[in-house]
Amino acid sequence: GRMAGQFAKPRSSDSETIDGVTLPSYRGDNVNSFEFTSESREPNPDRLVDGYFHSAATINYMRVVIAEGLADLRQADAWSMDFVKNQRRRDEYERISQRITSAMNFVETCGVHLDPLLRSVDMYTSHEGLHLAYEEAMTCKAANGEYYNLGTHFIWIGDRTRQLDHAHVEYMRGIANPIGVKVGPSTDPAELVALLQRVWPDPASSPGRVTLITRFGVGNVRKLLPPILAAVRAADLPVLWISDPCHGNTTTTSTGHKTRDFDAILREVEECIAVHREAGSHLGGVHFELTGDNVTECTGGPEDLAEADLPLRYNTLCDPRLNYAQSLEMAFKITDALRLSRGLPPLEQVFNAEPVPDETPDAKRRKLSQDLAAAR
Protein backbone atom coordinates (compact mmCIF):
# COMPACT_ATOMS: atom_id res chain seq x y z
CA GLY A 1 0.00 0.00 0.00
CA ARG A 2 1.03 3.60 -0.49
CA MET A 3 1.72 4.30 3.16
CA ALA A 4 4.44 4.76 5.78
CA GLY A 5 6.46 7.35 3.86
CA GLN A 6 4.23 9.42 1.54
CA PHE A 7 4.75 12.70 3.41
CA ALA A 8 6.23 14.80 0.58
CA LYS A 9 3.96 16.05 -2.19
CA PRO A 10 4.68 17.22 -5.74
CA ARG A 11 2.87 20.47 -6.50
CA SER A 12 1.79 22.02 -9.77
CA SER A 13 2.56 25.53 -8.50
CA ASP A 14 5.30 26.90 -6.25
CA SER A 15 2.88 29.28 -4.55
CA GLU A 16 -0.74 29.56 -3.42
CA THR A 17 -2.89 32.70 -3.20
CA ILE A 18 -5.86 33.11 -0.82
CA ASP A 19 -7.71 36.42 -0.35
CA GLY A 20 -4.89 38.29 -2.05
CA VAL A 21 -2.14 36.73 0.12
CA THR A 22 0.49 34.62 -1.68
CA LEU A 23 2.54 32.03 0.22
CA PRO A 24 4.66 28.99 -0.72
CA SER A 25 2.62 25.90 -1.56
CA TYR A 26 2.08 23.14 0.97
CA ARG A 27 4.55 20.41 -0.02
CA GLY A 28 3.63 17.73 2.47
CA ASP A 29 4.31 17.31 6.16
CA ASN A 30 7.93 16.34 5.48
CA VAL A 31 8.53 19.91 4.28
CA ASN A 32 6.05 22.42 5.72
CA SER A 33 2.58 22.71 7.26
CA PHE A 34 -0.87 22.93 5.69
CA GLU A 35 -1.90 26.00 7.74
CA PHE A 36 -1.91 29.11 5.57
CA THR A 37 0.55 31.29 7.49
CA SER A 38 4.04 32.52 6.63
CA GLU A 39 5.56 30.59 9.52
CA SER A 40 3.74 27.32 8.71
CA ARG A 41 4.69 27.38 5.04
CA GLU A 42 8.38 27.84 5.79
CA PRO A 43 10.34 24.60 5.08
CA ASN A 44 11.51 22.94 8.29
CA PRO A 45 14.12 20.12 8.15
CA ASP A 46 13.02 18.83 11.57
CA ARG A 47 9.90 17.60 9.82
CA LEU A 48 11.97 14.91 8.09
CA VAL A 49 12.63 13.32 11.48
CA ASP A 50 8.92 13.56 12.29
CA GLY A 51 8.14 11.89 8.98
CA TYR A 52 10.47 9.01 9.80
CA PHE A 53 8.83 8.58 13.22
CA HIS A 54 5.32 8.45 11.76
CA SER A 55 6.44 6.04 9.02
CA ALA A 56 7.91 3.66 11.61
CA ALA A 57 4.80 3.97 13.80
CA THR A 58 2.56 3.19 10.82
CA ILE A 59 4.52 0.04 9.97
CA ASN A 60 4.41 -1.14 13.58
CA TYR A 61 0.65 -0.56 13.70
CA MET A 62 0.21 -2.55 10.47
CA ARG A 63 2.14 -5.45 11.96
CA VAL A 64 -0.07 -5.47 15.03
CA VAL A 65 -3.43 -5.41 13.22
CA ILE A 66 -2.33 -8.09 10.74
CA ALA A 67 -1.08 -10.29 13.58
CA GLU A 68 -4.44 -9.87 15.32
CA GLY A 69 -6.30 -11.21 12.29
CA LEU A 70 -7.47 -8.13 10.38
CA ALA A 71 -6.90 -9.91 7.06
CA ASP A 72 -8.15 -13.34 8.22
CA LEU A 73 -10.81 -14.40 5.72
CA ARG A 74 -12.57 -16.31 8.47
CA GLN A 75 -13.51 -12.91 9.89
CA ALA A 76 -14.92 -11.59 6.62
CA ASP A 77 -18.48 -11.54 7.95
CA ALA A 78 -17.36 -9.33 10.86
CA TRP A 79 -15.95 -6.54 8.68
CA SER A 80 -17.91 -3.34 9.13
CA MET A 81 -20.66 -2.55 6.63
CA ASP A 82 -22.00 0.46 8.51
CA PHE A 83 -21.03 2.92 5.77
CA VAL A 84 -22.55 0.92 2.89
CA LYS A 85 -25.93 2.52 2.29
CA ASN A 86 -26.66 0.61 -0.91
CA GLN A 87 -28.73 -2.32 0.36
CA ARG A 88 -28.24 -4.41 -2.80
CA ARG A 89 -24.46 -4.15 -2.53
CA ARG A 90 -24.55 -4.78 1.21
CA ASP A 91 -26.62 -7.93 0.68
CA GLU A 92 -24.30 -9.12 -2.09
CA TYR A 93 -21.20 -8.65 0.04
CA GLU A 94 -22.80 -10.41 3.01
CA ARG A 95 -23.79 -13.40 0.84
CA ILE A 96 -20.21 -13.71 -0.42
CA SER A 97 -18.64 -13.36 3.04
CA GLN A 98 -21.07 -15.85 4.58
CA ARG A 99 -20.32 -18.49 1.95
CA ILE A 100 -16.58 -17.97 2.38
CA THR A 101 -16.64 -18.24 6.18
CA SER A 102 -19.06 -21.17 6.07
CA ALA A 103 -16.78 -23.10 3.72
CA MET A 104 -13.67 -22.45 5.79
CA ASN A 105 -15.40 -23.31 9.06
CA PHE A 106 -16.56 -26.58 7.54
CA VAL A 107 -13.02 -27.42 6.40
CA GLU A 108 -11.62 -26.74 9.87
CA THR A 109 -14.39 -28.81 11.47
CA CYS A 110 -13.29 -31.73 9.30
CA GLY A 111 -9.77 -31.39 10.73
CA VAL A 112 -8.17 -29.93 7.59
CA HIS A 113 -5.71 -27.10 8.22
CA LEU A 114 -6.34 -23.96 6.19
CA ASP A 115 -3.64 -22.45 4.02
CA PRO A 116 -1.90 -19.69 6.03
CA LEU A 117 -2.49 -17.39 3.05
CA LEU A 118 -6.18 -17.32 4.00
CA ARG A 119 -5.36 -16.16 7.53
CA SER A 120 -3.00 -13.29 6.87
CA VAL A 121 -1.34 -11.15 4.21
CA ASP A 122 2.15 -9.96 3.38
CA MET A 123 1.97 -6.17 3.50
CA TYR A 124 4.43 -4.11 1.47
CA THR A 125 4.84 -0.34 1.62
CA SER A 126 5.44 2.11 -1.20
CA HIS A 127 5.69 5.81 -1.90
CA GLU A 128 6.93 8.28 -4.48
CA GLY A 129 10.67 8.97 -4.20
CA LEU A 130 10.28 12.73 -4.26
CA HIS A 131 12.38 14.13 -1.41
CA LEU A 132 15.85 12.89 -2.35
CA ALA A 133 17.57 14.03 0.85
CA TYR A 134 15.18 11.84 2.85
CA GLU A 135 15.43 8.89 0.46
CA GLU A 136 19.25 9.02 0.41
CA ALA A 137 19.29 8.87 4.22
CA MET A 138 17.22 5.68 4.02
CA THR A 139 19.61 4.03 1.52
CA CYS A 140 22.20 1.47 2.67
CA LYS A 141 24.55 -1.02 1.07
CA ALA A 142 23.48 -4.62 1.66
CA ALA A 143 25.65 -7.70 2.13
CA ASN A 144 25.24 -8.59 -1.54
CA GLY A 145 26.86 -5.30 -2.57
CA GLU A 146 23.62 -3.73 -3.81
CA TYR A 147 22.14 -0.51 -2.46
CA TYR A 148 18.57 -0.61 -1.12
CA ASN A 149 16.17 2.05 0.08
CA LEU A 150 15.21 0.60 3.47
CA GLY A 151 12.42 3.12 4.01
CA THR A 152 10.10 1.32 1.63
CA HIS A 153 9.76 -1.85 -0.41
CA PHE A 154 8.62 -0.24 -3.66
CA ILE A 155 9.46 3.32 -4.73
CA TRP A 156 8.47 5.19 -7.85
CA ILE A 157 9.43 8.16 -10.03
CA GLY A 158 6.60 10.68 -10.36
CA ASP A 159 5.23 12.16 -13.57
CA ARG A 160 6.99 15.46 -12.81
CA THR A 161 10.44 14.03 -11.97
CA ARG A 162 11.20 11.48 -14.70
CA GLN A 163 13.53 13.68 -16.80
CA LEU A 164 16.48 11.59 -18.04
CA ASP A 165 19.15 14.06 -16.90
CA HIS A 166 17.65 14.78 -13.47
CA ALA A 167 18.65 13.52 -10.04
CA HIS A 168 15.57 11.38 -9.39
CA VAL A 169 16.33 9.10 -12.35
CA GLU A 170 19.99 8.87 -11.32
CA TYR A 171 19.00 7.89 -7.77
CA MET A 172 16.63 5.17 -9.00
CA ARG A 173 19.40 3.83 -11.27
CA GLY A 174 21.54 3.17 -8.22
CA ILE A 175 19.16 1.17 -6.02
CA ALA A 176 18.05 -2.45 -6.25
CA ASN A 177 14.47 -2.00 -4.96
CA PRO A 178 11.56 -2.74 -7.26
CA ILE A 179 10.71 0.64 -8.78
CA GLY A 180 7.84 2.26 -10.60
CA VAL A 181 7.51 5.00 -13.19
CA LYS A 182 4.41 7.16 -13.55
CA VAL A 183 3.32 7.47 -17.17
CA GLY A 184 1.08 10.43 -18.01
CA PRO A 185 -0.34 12.20 -21.08
CA SER A 186 2.96 14.03 -21.68
CA THR A 187 5.03 10.82 -21.79
CA ASP A 188 6.84 10.27 -25.08
CA PRO A 189 7.15 6.53 -25.85
CA ALA A 190 10.76 6.83 -27.05
CA GLU A 191 11.80 8.83 -23.97
CA LEU A 192 10.10 6.27 -21.72
CA VAL A 193 12.07 3.44 -23.31
CA ALA A 194 15.30 5.42 -22.84
CA LEU A 195 14.43 6.01 -19.18
CA LEU A 196 13.72 2.32 -18.61
CA GLN A 197 16.99 1.32 -20.22
CA ARG A 198 18.86 3.76 -18.00
CA VAL A 199 17.39 2.67 -14.66
CA TRP A 200 17.15 -1.00 -15.69
CA PRO A 201 20.20 -1.90 -17.82
CA ASP A 202 19.78 -5.68 -17.45
CA PRO A 203 16.03 -6.45 -17.51
CA ALA A 204 16.59 -10.10 -18.43
CA SER A 205 18.09 -10.72 -14.99
CA SER A 206 15.15 -9.17 -13.12
CA PRO A 207 11.92 -9.37 -15.16
CA GLY A 208 9.10 -7.40 -13.58
CA ARG A 209 11.39 -5.27 -11.41
CA VAL A 210 10.03 -2.10 -13.04
CA THR A 211 6.32 -1.25 -12.98
CA LEU A 212 4.77 1.31 -15.30
CA ILE A 213 1.88 3.17 -13.65
CA THR A 214 -0.34 4.82 -16.25
CA ARG A 215 -2.42 7.88 -15.38
CA PHE A 216 -4.05 9.28 -18.51
CA GLY A 217 -7.51 10.44 -17.45
CA VAL A 218 -10.81 8.98 -18.59
CA GLY A 219 -11.29 9.08 -22.35
CA ASN A 220 -7.56 9.26 -23.10
CA VAL A 221 -6.52 5.65 -22.58
CA ARG A 222 -7.42 4.31 -26.01
CA LYS A 223 -5.40 7.06 -27.69
CA LEU A 224 -2.35 7.23 -25.39
CA LEU A 225 -1.79 3.72 -24.05
CA PRO A 226 -1.34 1.69 -27.31
CA PRO A 227 1.80 3.58 -28.46
CA ILE A 228 3.33 3.12 -25.00
CA LEU A 229 2.54 -0.60 -25.04
CA ALA A 230 4.01 -0.98 -28.53
CA ALA A 231 7.24 0.87 -27.71
CA VAL A 232 7.89 -1.07 -24.51
CA ARG A 233 7.17 -4.38 -26.20
CA ALA A 234 9.43 -3.53 -29.16
CA ALA A 235 12.28 -2.77 -26.71
CA ASP A 236 11.73 -6.20 -25.09
CA LEU A 237 11.27 -4.74 -21.61
CA PRO A 238 9.37 -7.16 -19.30
CA VAL A 239 7.59 -4.55 -17.18
CA LEU A 240 4.51 -4.86 -15.01
CA TRP A 241 1.53 -2.61 -15.72
CA ILE A 242 -0.64 -0.76 -13.22
CA SER A 243 -3.46 1.72 -13.79
CA ASP A 244 -3.65 4.84 -11.61
CA PRO A 245 -7.15 6.11 -12.47
CA CYS A 246 -7.19 8.74 -9.72
CA HIS A 247 -4.61 11.38 -10.57
CA GLY A 248 -5.73 11.89 -14.16
CA ASN A 249 -9.33 12.48 -13.06
CA THR A 250 -8.88 15.16 -10.40
CA THR A 251 -10.98 18.30 -10.78
CA THR A 252 -11.66 21.38 -8.66
CA THR A 253 -15.19 22.52 -7.81
CA SER A 254 -16.42 26.11 -7.75
CA THR A 255 -15.97 26.04 -3.95
CA GLY A 256 -12.29 25.12 -4.27
CA HIS A 257 -12.59 21.43 -3.30
CA LYS A 258 -10.38 19.03 -5.24
CA THR A 259 -12.44 15.96 -6.07
CA ARG A 260 -12.68 12.90 -8.28
CA ASP A 261 -15.73 11.28 -9.82
CA PHE A 262 -16.33 7.61 -9.06
CA ASP A 263 -17.60 6.80 -12.56
CA ALA A 264 -14.62 8.49 -14.25
CA ILE A 265 -12.19 6.48 -12.11
CA LEU A 266 -13.99 3.24 -12.91
CA ARG A 267 -14.17 3.97 -16.66
CA GLU A 268 -10.43 4.58 -16.87
CA VAL A 269 -9.77 1.18 -15.27
CA GLU A 270 -12.23 -0.49 -17.66
CA GLU A 271 -10.56 1.25 -20.62
CA CYS A 272 -7.15 -0.01 -19.47
CA ILE A 273 -8.41 -3.58 -19.10
CA ALA A 274 -9.84 -3.47 -22.62
CA VAL A 275 -6.79 -1.90 -24.30
CA HIS A 276 -4.38 -4.31 -22.61
CA ARG A 277 -6.52 -7.27 -23.65
CA GLU A 278 -6.70 -6.07 -27.26
CA ALA A 279 -2.91 -5.60 -27.34
CA GLY A 280 -2.22 -9.05 -25.90
CA SER A 281 -0.97 -7.45 -22.69
CA HIS A 282 -2.21 -7.72 -19.12
CA LEU A 283 -3.17 -5.10 -16.55
CA GLY A 284 -1.47 -6.33 -13.39
CA GLY A 285 -2.86 -3.96 -10.77
CA VAL A 286 -4.53 -0.71 -9.82
CA HIS A 287 -3.41 2.25 -7.72
CA PHE A 288 -6.13 3.97 -5.70
CA GLU A 289 -6.15 6.64 -3.05
CA LEU A 290 -8.73 5.48 -0.51
CA THR A 291 -9.54 5.38 3.18
CA GLY A 292 -11.61 3.23 5.51
CA ASP A 293 -13.23 6.37 6.91
CA ASN A 294 -16.63 7.70 5.85
CA VAL A 295 -15.26 10.85 4.21
CA THR A 296 -16.95 12.87 1.47
CA GLU A 297 -14.11 13.74 -0.88
CA CYS A 298 -15.02 11.97 -4.15
CA THR A 299 -18.39 12.29 -5.88
CA GLY A 300 -20.62 9.43 -7.03
CA GLY A 301 -20.46 5.84 -5.90
CA PRO A 302 -23.10 3.82 -4.03
CA GLU A 303 -24.07 6.83 -1.89
CA ASP A 304 -24.37 9.02 -5.01
CA LEU A 305 -22.40 11.84 -3.40
CA ALA A 306 -22.75 15.22 -5.13
CA GLU A 307 -20.49 18.26 -5.07
CA ALA A 308 -22.79 19.79 -2.46
CA ASP A 309 -21.96 16.87 -0.13
CA LEU A 310 -18.18 17.38 -0.22
CA PRO A 311 -17.92 19.87 2.71
CA LEU A 312 -19.70 17.42 5.06
CA ARG A 313 -16.59 15.34 5.84
CA TYR A 314 -13.82 16.69 3.62
CA ASN A 315 -10.72 15.81 5.67
CA THR A 316 -7.89 15.46 3.17
CA LEU A 317 -5.00 17.92 3.18
CA CYS A 318 -4.02 17.07 -0.38
CA ASP A 319 -5.71 14.60 -2.72
CA PRO A 320 -9.34 13.40 -2.45
CA ARG A 321 -9.83 9.76 -1.45
CA LEU A 322 -12.50 7.15 -2.09
CA ASN A 323 -14.35 6.38 1.13
CA TYR A 324 -15.15 2.95 2.60
CA ALA A 325 -18.35 2.38 0.62
CA GLN A 326 -16.89 3.73 -2.63
CA SER A 327 -13.80 1.53 -2.23
CA LEU A 328 -15.87 -1.59 -1.68
CA GLU A 329 -18.09 -0.79 -4.64
CA MET A 330 -15.02 -0.14 -6.81
CA ALA A 331 -13.60 -3.55 -5.85
CA PHE A 332 -16.84 -5.26 -6.93
CA LYS A 333 -16.99 -3.28 -10.18
CA ILE A 334 -13.38 -4.04 -11.14
CA THR A 335 -13.85 -7.72 -10.29
CA ASP A 336 -16.86 -7.80 -12.61
CA ALA A 337 -14.91 -6.00 -15.36
CA LEU A 338 -12.08 -8.54 -15.13
CA ARG A 339 -14.52 -11.47 -15.08
CA LEU A 340 -16.38 -10.15 -18.12
CA SER A 341 -13.09 -9.64 -19.99
CA ARG A 342 -12.46 -13.37 -19.48
CA GLY A 343 -15.93 -14.43 -20.55
CA LEU A 344 -17.15 -15.09 -16.99
CA PRO A 345 -20.45 -13.87 -15.49
CA PRO A 346 -20.45 -11.03 -12.93
CA LEU A 347 -20.29 -11.90 -9.23
CA GLU A 348 -23.86 -10.88 -8.57
CA GLN A 349 -25.11 -13.40 -11.12
CA VAL A 350 -22.93 -16.13 -9.63
CA PHE A 351 -23.94 -15.60 -6.02
CA ASN A 352 -27.59 -14.87 -6.75
CA ALA A 353 -28.03 -18.17 -8.54
CA GLU A 354 -30.17 -20.49 -6.44
CA PRO A 355 -29.85 -24.05 -7.80
CA VAL A 356 -32.15 -26.83 -6.68
CA PRO A 357 -30.65 -28.17 -3.41
CA ASP A 358 -28.69 -31.39 -3.82
CA GLU A 359 -27.69 -32.87 -0.47
CA THR A 360 -25.76 -35.88 -1.74
CA PRO A 361 -22.14 -36.21 -0.49
CA ASP A 362 -20.77 -35.56 -4.00
CA ALA A 363 -22.82 -32.38 -4.27
CA LYS A 364 -21.59 -31.17 -0.89
CA ARG A 365 -18.00 -31.77 -1.93
CA ARG A 366 -18.53 -29.85 -5.19
CA LYS A 367 -20.08 -26.93 -3.33
CA LEU A 368 -17.21 -26.90 -0.84
CA SER A 369 -14.67 -26.78 -3.68
CA GLN A 370 -16.55 -23.91 -5.33
CA ASP A 371 -16.72 -21.91 -2.12
CA LEU A 372 -13.00 -22.42 -1.45
CA ALA A 373 -12.20 -21.29 -4.99
CA ALA A 374 -14.24 -18.14 -4.37
CA ALA A 375 -12.35 -17.57 -1.11
CA ARG A 376 -9.04 -17.69 -2.92
N, C-alpha and C positions, 0 to 999 in steps of 0.2 A: 504494500500500500504506500501511497505518497504521504508519508508521515515521518515523525522523528527527525526533522532536519530542514523542512521547507519553511524557513523563517526569513529568507531573502526573496524579494519580489522584483521581477523586471517591470519597468514602467514605460509607457508610451511617451510620456512627457517628463522633463526634468523638474517641472514646477506645477503648482496647482493654485488656482485663484478662486477665492470665495469672498463675496461682498467687497470686491475691489482690492482685497489683500492677497498678495502673491507670496507663496512660501515653497520651499523644496518639497517635492513629492514624497509621500510615504513609501519607503522602499523595503518594508518588512521589519519585523521586530529585531532582526539581527543588526539593523542599521539605525533606525530612528523610530519615533512613536507615531501612532495614528492621530493623536490630538493635534488640532490645527493651531499650534502656537510656535513662535520662533524657536523657543527652547526645545520643544518636543521634536521638531523636525531637524534639529541639528544632529548629524551623525555622531554616535557614541560607541567607541570600540569595546566598552565594557559589556555591551549587549551581545557580543559574540560569545562571551563566557556564559551569559544567561541562556543563550540559544543552545549551547552545548548541554547545560544542566537540564533544560526542558526536553531535549532530545533523549538524553539518558533516562529521564524519568518516564517518558512515554514508552520507551522500549521495555523498561522494567514493569510498567503497568500491563503492557501487552502480554508479557510472559505470565504474569499472575492470572489474568482472566482466561488465557488459553489453558493454563494448567488446571483451572477450576472448572473447565468443561464448557466454556462459551461456544466453542465450535463443535461440540459433541452432537452428532445428528440424532442421538437418542433423545435429546432435549428439544428437538425442533418444534414440538407442539407447545413448548413453554415460552417460545420467543414472543415478544410483545407484538400485538396487533392493534394496540389502542389507537394508533394514528391512522389506520387504514379505514377510511370512511366508506369506500366503495364495497358494498356488501357482497357483490358477485366475486370480486377479487379476494376478499377476506375468506369467503366460503371455499374458493378454489384452493387457496394456500392451505387452509385447515385440512381439506381433504387429502392433499398431497402429504402434509406433515404427519397426519394420522396414519396413513398407509405405510409411510417410511418407518415410523416408530413402532407400529404394530409388527411389521416384518422383522425388525431387528430384535424386538422383545421375544418374538417367537423363536428366533434362532438361538438366542441366549438361553431360553428355557429348555431347548433341546440339548444344551451343553456344548454348543459350537461357539468358539471364541471369535468375536468380530475382528475384522481387520482394523489395526490401530489407526489407519487413515480415516475411518469413520468416526473416530473419537476426538481427533485433534487436527490441527493444521500446522504446516510450516509457514511462519509469517516472515516475509522479507520486506525491508524498508527501501524507499527510494525517494529521491528529490532531484530538482534541477541543480546542476553544479554552476551556480551563478556567482557566488561570492568566493573568488579564488583564494583570498587570504585564509578564509575559514577552511576551505577544502584542502589546501596545502598542509595546514596544521593537522589535518586528520589522516594524512598520507604517510605510510610507513613501508619500509622494505621488508618483505617476508623472507622466510628461510629459503624459499626457492629462487631468490634473487629478483623476483618481480615486486613492483610497487603496487600497493592496494590502498584505496580510500577506505579506511576502517569506520568512517562515520555513516556509511550506508552500504547496502548490497548492490544496488543498481542506481546509476547516476546518469543524467542525460544533459545534452547540449540543447539550449533553448532556441527558438526560432530567431531570436534577435542576436545570438552570440555564436553562430555557426560559420563565421567568415574564416576562410582557409588560413589567412595570415594573422589571426588573432590568438590571444593567449588561451582562450577556453579550448580551442581545438588542440593546441599544443599540449595543454594539461591532460586532456583525454587520451592523447597519443601515448602518454607515458605511464598510464595505469593499466592494471590487468582486470579491473572490475568489468562485469557486463555493463555496457553503456547503451544509451539511447540517443537518437537525434530527432528533434522535432522537424517536421516537414510541412511547410505552409504554402499558401498561394504564391508566394514570391520565390519558391525554391526552383532553381534551374536544374533539370535532370543531370546535365553534364557536370555541374558544380557539385551536386550531391555525390555522384560517383567518385569525383576527385577527393572529396572530404572523407568518404568511406575508405578509400584506398590509403589515405594518410593516417587515419586513426586505427586502421585495421589492415596492416601490410600483409598478414598471412592468414586470410580467412579460412583456408582449407584446414588449418590446425585447430580452429575454434569456431565451427559453424554455429550460427545462432547467437554469437556473442554480442552482436550489434542489433538493436531493435529500431526500426523506423516507425515513428509515431506521427501519423498524418492528422492534420487539423486544417481542413479546407473550408468548412462552412457548408451548410445544407445547400444543395443545388450545384455545387462546384465539383463534386467528387468525380462524376462521369467525365468531365473535361480534363481535370488536373491529375487524377491518379493514374490513368493508363500510361502516359509517357514516363512517369516515374517508375512504374512496374517494369516497363520495357527496358529502360536504361539500366536498372539494377540487375535484371535478368541477363541482359547482354554482357554485363561486366562479370557475370558468374559470381555474384556476391550473395552468399546464403544467409540473408537477414531474416529476422522475424518481423511481423507486421502488426501494428496496433493502431486502432482508431481512437483519436481524441476528439469526440464530437462536441465538446464543451467550449473550448476556447475560440473556435471559429464561429460560434453562434451566440456571442455575447453582445447585448445591446444595452442602451441606456434609455430609461424612460424620461418623460417630461419632468418628473420630480427628482431626477438625478440618481435613481437607483439602477445600478448595473444588474441585469437579469439575463436569464436564458429561458427559451421556450422548450418545454418538454417534447413537443411534437417535432421541432426542428432537430433536437439532439437525436431522437430516435430515427428520424429519416436519414440523417447522415450515416448512422451505423448501418442501416438497411442498404443504403447506396454502396457503402464499402463492401458489405457482404456480397452484393450482386456483382460489382466490378471485379473483385478478386476471383469470384467463381468463374466469370466469363473469361478471365485472363489465365485460368488454370493455376491461380495462386490461392492463398488461404489466409484469411484474417485470423490472427492468433490471439487477439485480446482487445480489450477496450480500456480506456482511461477516463474515469469519471471523477468529478469533484462532488462528493456527497457527504452527508452526515446522518447519524441516527437520531438527531433531534428533529422536533416538529417545527422547523423554521419555515418562513415564507420568503424565499429568495428567488426561486424559479417559478415561472408561470406554467399553467396547464397541469397535466397529470390526473390521477384519479380523483383529486379534490377539486379539479378545474379552477385552480387559482388564477385570478386576474391581476392586472397591474395594480388595481386598487387595494388588493390584499397584501401587497409586498410590505408596507410599513408595519403590519401587525407583529411580525417576529423576524425582522430583518437584522440578523446579528453579525453577518460577515464583515470583516474589515477590508476585504479585498475582492475576491471573486465569489459570485453566487453559487450556492450548492443545492443539489437535489436533496429533498428531505427524505425521511424514512419511507413514507408511503410512495413517493415518486421513485425512489430507488428500487423498492420492491416491485413496483409496476414495470419499471424499465427492465429489470431482470427477467420477468415473465415475457415481456415483449421481445427481447433479444433472443431468448430461448426459442420462442415460436418462430422468429425469423430464421434462425439457424436450422430448426427442424424442417421448415418449409423449403429451405434451400436444398435440403437433402431428400426431399420427397416424402417427409414424415408429417403426420397430422399434428396440429397444435396441441399443447398440453391440456387445454380445457376439454377438447374433444376426447382425449385419451382418458382423462380422469372422470369425465362425466358419463362415460359409457357404462351401462349397467347390464352386463350379461346375465343370462339365466343362471342362477346359482348351481354349481356343480360341486358337491361335497365329497367326491371320491378322493382317495389318497393322491392319485396322479394329478388331479385338478388342483389340490392344495399345494402340491409341490411346484406345479407350474406357476401358480399365483405367487408363491413365495419367491421364486426366481425372478419374476417380473418386478415385484416390489423391491427386491435387492438391487436389480438393475437400475430402477428409478432412483434409488438412494445414492448409487454411485454417480 
